[in-house]
Amino acid sequence: MNINDITSPADLRGLTLGELQVLAADLRKVLLDKLAAHGGHVGPNLGFLEATIALHYVFDTPRDKVVFDVSHQTYVHKMLTGRMRAFTDPAHYDDVTGFTNPDESPYDLFALGHTSTAIPLASGLAKARDLQGGTENVVAVIGDGSLSGGQAFEGLDYAAELKSNFIVIVNDNQMSIAENHGGLYDNLTLLRDTNGTASCNYFRSLGYDYVYVPYGNDIEALVRAFEGVKGSTRPVVVHVNTMKGEGYAPAESDKETFHFSGPFDLATGSSPAATEGYDDIFAEHMLDAMSGDDRVVVLTAGTPGAIGFTPGRRERGGRRFVDVGIAEQQAVSMASGLAKGGMRPVFGVCSTFLQRAYDQLSQDVAINRQPAVFVTFYGGVRGMNDATHLGFFDVPMISDIPGILFLEPTCRGEYLAMLDWAVAQTGCPVVVRTPAGRIIDRDGDFAVDYATAPYEIVERGDKVAIIGAGNFLQLALDAAALMRDKGVTPTVINPRYVSRLDTATLDGLRGYDTVITLEDNSIDGGFGQKVAALLGDSPVKVHCLGLPKAFPDRYDARQLLADAGLTPAAVAGLVK
Amino acid sequence: MNINDITSPADLRGLTLGELQVLAADLRKVLLDKLAAHGGHVGPNLGFLEATIALHYVFDTPRDKVVFDVSHQTYVHKMLTGRMRAFTDPAHYDDVTGFTNPDESPYDLFALGHTSTAIPLASGLAKARDLQGGTENVVAVIGDGSLSGGQAFEGLDYAAELKSNFIVIVNDNQMSIAENHGGLYDNLTLLRDTNGTASCNYFRSLGYDYVYVPYGNDIEALVRAFEGVKGSTRPVVVHVNTMKGEGYAPAESDKETFHFSGPFDLATGSSPAATEGYDDIFAEHMLDAMSGDDRVVVLTAGTPGAIGFTPGRRERGGRRFVDVGIAEQQAVSMASGLAKGGMRPVFGVCSTFLQRAYDQLSQDVAINRQPAVFVTFYGGVRGMNDATHLGFFDVPMISDIPGILFLEPTCRGEYLAMLDWAVAQTGCPVVVRTPAGRIIDRDGDFAVDYATAPYEIVERGDKVAIIGAGNFLQLALDAAALMRDKGVTPTVINPRYVSRLDTATLDGLRGYDTVITLEDNSIDGGFGQKVAALLGDSPVKVHCLGLPKAFPDRYDARQLLADAGLTPAAVAGLVK
């Protein structure tokens, strides 16, 4: 059938297996065209294409409920559930998000983007069904890489107790974003090597029935396997061996590059060479630090590429580059253990994913005063702009944990100086927030002791002070320039850190008319409100500006900043 | 030998096995005397007594490193490592904390109190050793109950990759705090039933060598097992089958009651009857709600007793009382799934343990706008006072997550009204913070729509406003009384919620001289700073008072409040 005739999964269910195979080829072609032109999660979607068809063919969706982990592998799911035009028509490519989204379709049960949550969420759906006497199937789809997240284990472990219909499809493409790490993966290898017959079986040890599908890109095998478990009255794992990037040679041969890619040349698989970013700057600087100091260890939790550690740089890092798999709790607590053991651990992590480890930062690091270093990426408005990946909340989440010093560099030079200082010192845990947006260089004395440093006075004026943290120092400087045009000479301050206040400098502003704080994070729980509280008993007017307390999805950064009053003109306009 | 002659584990190492057995009996007697007089973790320490002796006998502590999970089972460890007097001399009972503490002893590697962290922390020590060419043993001790925490899995999974000396001792006493939950526990049962020989083995599936010790309270068996793994060059799990409460019949027969107990009568095991607390009020109210509405489901993550769900009440809750095991991430995300499935989930949880699920609250609940209800316990200064169990941080952590309504009741009637409202509504996720301290009853109109309710004006005055959140409304009223004695008539406000501001009411205070905010949580990131920011451009003076941003250990609440200016006199003194 013509793929444009598919308006819902019901349209699949009358087809023969042969027709499904033709359909798969047609879908793959359309999908590849969009991926090459638009970018996206290439390998995960190509690899799970046949399984997605088989899922909707066998199960009575949306009555049967399917929860996709991370949901970055749901492009074909979207194609089959009424959203084909977002893949066939370039003018509509952006009609759909890159993840499941209940606002788009009743086939999308949750808005997801972090790993390892599908099984816990689905366990709630299954329990609700059991309590209400329902009979629908509940299916959780999870990739092998996501199994290393503790939440996936917690879900598997608990859901075995349901002792009712609960189907977990493990999409084993032998890859996380990069290579897998953890003892579990040897067991998956053993299971694949024994065609699923090995008696030592992680899933069975947790109480699951178990089915192995050796050819996970073969629709017939998948349909047979799914039909076998449909209506199961017991928790069961269907372990599906798939090929990440299936059907597109460049993606099959370079799985890491094609996990997620911007637009690429379909014929060759090549992409425009990337310009140097803060990920490269971080990785090269860390490799230098590792050369100079045997104690330096760099950690990632399954996202080495996001912190600049390409395969070549990982090799240069050797034994002192540690990938714990997607397991942020482990990374944070292991960093504490490494520090206790005399090493200088540096955990590089996307701001949004560090949210997984609030308690570990508090308990294992802060209470224990272990001088581990955490370097966050994609913090602020110029980070990732999916609702599930926002970098708005790192400052509110971390900066109120006692004893952690949260540093916000304002430029490349300060970033490197803060990294050097954080690694050299052993007094306290330190977070360094990697700048986002274009790379900025400015002069300044950055080789200071950040444990005791006062705020940096970047421009000295009077009556009005603008305190611009991290990425927003430039905004402060730009607003100051506009104010000067109006005859006001503001003091411009780089606070350097947002986890405590420089009360001496701030008390010096009590005679001012106006203090304006600018921060590239959710304004609620940010440093500006602390400044307002400190100066609350003085007559100075305090204006706190920052990002909204909200989960905007796929926002336009320029518009969001304008709406929040975070433009030079709007800031300058606060002073009459 | 006389136990008072033991100043370090070295004193054990010349003893015969027979002498160790005598020592064990002597230690148990002393330990029981202290437990009965002082209270503490009874069952865990009695059950791990022999294993603790064997550990220090076999391993060369402190050169060999032992990390105890939760570390509530380390009383005997403390007795053997230079702290005997804190167990033999009632005047010195409080010289030691209830957990390991590096400030007490070099044998204590970390300050711990939350579950499932020992393996990740120890993995850092082991990696540091390997990188430095060290040869010491690294041992992590973890109870079966803690294995359900995702962080324990993450640690086990990753540490298998070390492929070097890494010894995990699983203290399997067939209990969590209450009974265990999860499919994993069937595997532990299978392993015990087969004397460790079952081929489907959770630990082996993750890459560990495996040793089973069927008599985990037999010193000789333990010594033999530990000697067998000492110096291992591979990760290995020693699965030790122990008796929780070993050697004290009341603790053996009622393991849940004796997990942690206040002082008790040694002869009978009986304790003074507890007076009704908020845990009872919550549990009975929820059971009523469950009777009236089939959709209500109450969840716990392994701490049913802390939320009033005694065994009898759990039975009354039936299938709609869910214990997911110690797995807060699972509980939060499952609650989201239950809400999506049409149920009304209520997750009761200690404030300090909800820290494990920041990301799940943000991603799986808030972004998905699922109206799950979270009821926290032991929040504020009157909660638990160990540094690892503070209830100071729930407000800063949760109240800045977009879309979650955080309610703080000020008395019993408002608490019940908020619970009723939270369960009945389906508009948003809600946190209700259970009051702490003595039970307070006051009149008020609590049957309001908390989604739109303004602040409650409890006493109307002028010029001065005191906003007292939750537990601190009483402090506000007491301070107001003192002010009235001085001729000032303050307005006293109950804000009801701390996750957003009632800007209309607050704007009405712009003509006031002074606004004072009082909150029973870390002042940084609290609601007071938001009030200060809102009023930052007005001349009104704002004073924000709350608990310190710190991890005080075993603090005296009265002293801590005085130091923070949180007394009626100090608050009243802010107004001259």
Contacts between the chains, C-beta under 8 A, distances in Angstrom:
chain1	res1	chain2	res2	distance
A	102	B	368	7.4
A	109	B	340	6.5
A	110	B	336	7.5
A	110	B	340	7.1
A	110	B	364	7.2
A	110	B	368	5.4
A	111	B	367	5.3
A	111	B	368	5.5
A	112	B	363	7.4
A	113	B	363	7.1
A	114	B	359	6.4
A	114	B	363	5.2
A	117	B	333	5.5
A	117	B	360	7.2
A	117	B	363	6.8
A	117	B	364	5.5
A	120	B	329	6.8
A	120	B	330	4.9
A	120	B	333	3.5
A	120	B	334	5.2
A	120	B	337	6.9
A	120	B	360	7.7
A	120	B	364	7.3
A	121	B	333	5.3
A	121	B	334	7.4
A	121	B	336	6.0
A	121	B	337	4.4
A	121	B	340	7.6
A	121	B	364	6.1
A	122	B	337	6.4
A	123	B	330	7.4
A	123	B	334	5.1
A	123	B	337	6.2
A	124	B	333	7.1
A	124	B	334	4.2
A	124	B	335	6.5
A	124	B	336	6.2
A	124	B	337	2.0
A	124	B	338	4.1
A	124	B	339	7.5
A	124	B	340	6.8
A	124	B	341	6.1
A	124	B	343	7.9
A	124	B	345	7.4
A	125	B	337	4.8
A	125	B	338	7.8
A	125	B	340	6.3
A	125	B	341	4.7
A	126	B	337	7.9
A	127	B	297	7.4
A	127	B	322	6.9
A	127	B	334	7.0
A	127	B	337	7.5
A	127	B	338	6.1
A	127	B	341	7.4
A	127	B	343	7.7
A	128	B	337	7.0
A	128	B	338	5.1
A	128	B	340	7.6
A	128	B	341	2.6
A	128	B	342	5.8
A	128	B	343	4.7
A	129	B	341	6.4
A	130	B	319	7.7
A	131	B	294	7.6
A	131	B	297	7.1
A	131	B	319	6.4
A	131	B	320	6.6
A	131	B	343	6.6
A	132	B	341	7.7
A	132	B	342	6.8
A	132	B	343	8.0
A	148	B	154	6.8
A	148	B	157	5.7
A	148	B	158	7.7
A	149	B	150	7.1
A	149	B	154	7.3
A	150	B	149	7.1
A	150	B	150	2.1
A	150	B	151	5.2
A	150	B	152	7.6
A	150	B	153	5.2
A	150	B	154	4.4
A	150	B	329	6.8
A	151	B	150	5.2
A	151	B	329	4.3
A	151	B	330	6.8
A	151	B	333	6.9
A	151	B	360	7.2
A	152	B	150	7.7
A	153	B	150	5.2
A	153	B	153	3.8
A	153	B	154	7.7
A	154	B	148	6.8
A	154	B	149	7.3
A	154	B	150	4.4
A	154	B	153	7.7
A	154	B	324	7.3
A	154	B	325	7.8
A	154	B	327	3.9
A	154	B	329	5.5
A	154	B	330	3.8
A	155	B	330	5.5
A	155	B	333	7.3
A	155	B	334	7.7
A	156	B	183	7.2
A	157	B	148	5.7
A	157	B	182	3.8
A	157	B	183	5.5
A	157	B	184	5.1
A	157	B	325	6.8
A	157	B	327	7.1
A	157	B	330	7.8
A	158	B	148	7.7
A	158	B	181	6.7
A	158	B	182	5.5
A	158	B	183	7.8
A	158	B	324	4.6
A	158	B	325	6.3
A	158	B	327	6.3
A	158	B	330	5.2
A	158	B	334	7.2
A	159	B	183	7.8
A	160	B	182	6.7
A	160	B	183	2.7
A	160	B	184	8.0
A	160	B	186	7.7
A	161	B	181	6.0
A	161	B	182	6.4
A	161	B	183	6.5
A	181	B	158	6.7
A	181	B	161	6.0
A	182	B	157	3.8
A	182	B	158	5.5
A	182	B	160	6.7
A	182	B	161	6.4
A	182	B	206	7.7
A	183	B	156	7.2
A	183	B	157	5.5
A	183	B	158	7.8
A	183	B	159	7.8
A	183	B	160	2.7
A	183	B	161	6.5
A	183	B	206	4.2
A	183	B	207	2.9
A	183	B	208	7.1
A	183	B	235	7.7
A	184	B	157	5.1
A	184	B	160	7.9
A	184	B	205	7.3
A	184	B	206	5.7
A	184	B	207	7.7
A	186	B	160	7.6
A	186	B	207	5.4
A	187	B	205	4.6
A	187	B	206	7.0
A	187	B	207	7.4
A	199	B	199	4.0
A	199	B	200	5.8
A	200	B	199	5.8
A	200	B	200	6.1
A	200	B	201	5.9
A	200	B	204	5.1
A	200	B	205	5.3
A	201	B	200	6.0
A	201	B	205	6.5
A	202	B	202	7.4
A	202	B	205	4.1
A	202	B	206	7.1
A	204	B	200	5.1
A	205	B	184	7.3
A	205	B	187	4.7
A	205	B	200	5.3
A	205	B	201	6.4
A	205	B	202	4.1
A	205	B	205	5.3
A	206	B	182	7.7
A	206	B	183	4.1
A	206	B	184	5.7
A	206	B	187	7.0
A	206	B	202	7.1
A	207	B	183	2.9
A	207	B	184	7.7
A	207	B	186	5.4
A	207	B	187	7.4
A	208	B	183	7.1
A	235	B	183	7.7
A	294	B	131	7.6
A	297	B	127	7.4
A	297	B	131	7.1
A	319	B	130	7.7
A	319	B	131	6.4
A	320	B	131	6.6
A	322	B	127	6.9
A	324	B	154	7.3
A	324	B	158	4.6
A	325	B	154	7.8
A	325	B	157	6.8
A	325	B	158	6.3
A	327	B	154	3.9
A	327	B	157	7.1
A	327	B	158	6.3
A	329	B	120	6.8
A	329	B	150	6.8
A	329	B	151	4.3
A	329	B	154	5.4
A	330	B	120	4.8
A	330	B	123	7.4
A	330	B	151	6.8
A	330	B	154	3.8
A	330	B	155	5.5
A	330	B	157	7.8
A	330	B	158	5.2
A	332	B	120	8.0
A	333	B	117	5.5
A	333	B	120	3.5
A	333	B	121	5.3
A	333	B	124	7.1
A	333	B	151	6.9
A	333	B	155	7.3
A	334	B	120	5.2
A	334	B	121	7.4
A	334	B	123	5.1
A	334	B	124	4.2
A	334	B	127	7.0
A	334	B	155	7.7
A	334	B	158	7.2
A	335	B	124	6.5
A	336	B	110	7.5
A	336	B	121	6.0
A	336	B	124	6.2
A	337	B	120	6.9
A	337	B	121	4.3
A	337	B	122	6.4
A	337	B	123	6.2
A	337	B	124	2.0
A	337	B	125	4.8
A	337	B	126	7.9
A	337	B	127	7.5
A	337	B	128	7.0
A	338	B	124	4.1
A	338	B	125	7.8
A	338	B	127	6.0
A	338	B	128	5.1
A	339	B	124	7.5
A	340	B	109	6.5
A	340	B	110	7.1
A	340	B	121	7.6
A	340	B	124	6.8
A	340	B	125	6.3
A	340	B	128	7.6
A	341	B	124	6.1
A	341	B	125	4.7
A	341	B	127	7.4
A	341	B	128	2.6
A	341	B	129	6.4
A	341	B	132	7.7
A	342	B	128	5.8
A	342	B	132	6.8
A	343	B	124	8.0
A	343	B	127	7.7
A	343	B	128	4.8
A	343	B	131	6.6
A	343	B	132	8.0
A	345	B	124	7.4
A	355	B	358	5.7
A	355	B	359	4.0
A	355	B	362	6.1
A	355	B	363	7.6
A	356	B	358	7.9
A	356	B	359	4.7
A	358	B	355	5.7
A	358	B	356	7.9
A	358	B	358	3.9
A	358	B	359	7.4
A	358	B	397	6.5
A	359	B	114	6.4
A	359	B	355	3.9
A	359	B	356	4.7
A	359	B	358	7.4
A	360	B	117	7.2
A	360	B	120	7.7
A	360	B	151	7.2
A	362	B	355	6.1
A	362	B	393	7.0
A	363	B	112	7.4
A	363	B	113	7.1
A	363	B	114	5.2
A	363	B	117	6.8
A	363	B	355	7.6
A	363	B	388	6.1
A	364	B	110	7.1
A	364	B	117	5.5
A	364	B	120	7.3
A	364	B	121	6.1
A	366	B	551	7.2
A	367	B	111	5.3
A	367	B	387	5.7
A	367	B	388	6.3
A	367	B	551	5.2
A	368	B	102	7.4
A	368	B	110	5.4
A	368	B	111	5.6
A	387	B	367	5.7
A	388	B	363	6.1
A	388	B	367	6.3
A	393	B	362	7.0
A	393	B	400	7.0
A	393	B	401	7.5
A	396	B	396	7.6
A	396	B	400	4.3
A	396	B	525	6.5
A	397	B	358	6.5
A	397	B	397	7.0
A	397	B	400	7.7
A	399	B	524	7.7
A	399	B	525	7.6
A	400	B	393	7.0
A	400	B	396	4.3
A	400	B	397	7.7
A	400	B	522	6.1
A	400	B	524	4.5
A	400	B	525	3.7
A	400	B	549	6.5
A	401	B	393	7.5
A	402	B	522	7.8
A	402	B	549	5.0
A	402	B	550	5.0
A	402	B	551	5.4
A	403	B	551	7.4
A	522	B	400	6.2
A	522	B	402	7.8
A	523	B	533	7.9
A	524	B	399	7.7
A	524	B	400	4.6
A	524	B	530	6.4
A	525	B	396	6.5
A	525	B	399	7.6
A	525	B	400	3.7
A	525	B	525	4.8
A	528	B	533	6.5
A	529	B	529	3.9
A	529	B	530	5.7
A	529	B	532	6.7
A	529	B	533	4.3
A	530	B	524	6.4
A	530	B	529	5.7
A	532	B	529	6.6
A	532	B	532	4.3
A	532	B	533	4.0
A	532	B	536	4.2
A	532	B	542	7.9
A	533	B	523	7.9
A	533	B	528	6.5
A	533	B	529	4.3
A	533	B	532	4.0
A	533	B	533	7.5
A	533	B	542	6.9
A	533	B	544	4.6
A	535	B	536	7.4
A	536	B	532	4.2
A	536	B	535	7.4
A	536	B	536	7.3
A	536	B	541	6.5
A	536	B	542	3.4
A	536	B	543	6.6
A	536	B	544	6.6
A	537	B	541	4.5
A	537	B	542	6.8
A	537	B	543	6.2
A	539	B	539	6.0
A	541	B	536	6.4
A	541	B	537	4.5
A	542	B	532	7.9
A	542	B	533	6.9
A	542	B	536	3.4
A	542	B	537	6.9
A	543	B	536	6.6
A	543	B	537	6.2
A	544	B	533	4.5
A	544	B	536	6.6
A	549	B	400	6.5
A	549	B	402	5.0
A	550	B	402	5.1
A	551	B	366	7.2
A	551	B	367	5.2
A	551	B	402	5.4
A	551	B	403	7.4
